[in-house]
Amino acid sequence: MSLFNLTRLPHTTCTASSTYPDYPCTLAIDGLVADNKQWTSMGEKDGAWINIIFPGPVLIKTIKIWPRCALYDQFRTLVFEFSDGSHAKITAHCSTNRDFRNCDDPDLLISFDLTAYVVTKWVKLTGYDSCDPTTGNNGFMELIYLGMVLFD
Ligand SMILES: [Ca+2]
């Protein structure tokens, strides 16, 4: 079974808990990994969220996350909610090496397989346990949800 990146489907949209000027949620699904290509919240830490809405039901197997490429503006805990009512939670690591010069460092990529295939129309990702409680503007640089399309 070949999987592809569902966040790059035409007509996929997004909403977010807040937006820093010029860093909208669409930058988390634009396929680009760079400093000026990331969704950034407006001063949010724990509880900031981004919801990706697909044009129809999809099956998701694997998730890959590029955290924000900015010192400390990442989360230790990532909670995924799906339209079928199921959840997934993963623990991420903080890095002190996240700066604007190394946004595409492959060591920053978080990758995991869901324990079961999930069929969903959307994925809401909420971050908790900010890497540094004194900073804000947490967000994500790119969300890659790998799976299959279940609609025509
Ligand atoms: Ca991006």
Residues whose N, C-alpha, C, O or C-beta is under 5 A from the ligand:
A	BS01	CA	L27 A28 I29 D30 G31 L32 V33 K37 Q38 M141 E142
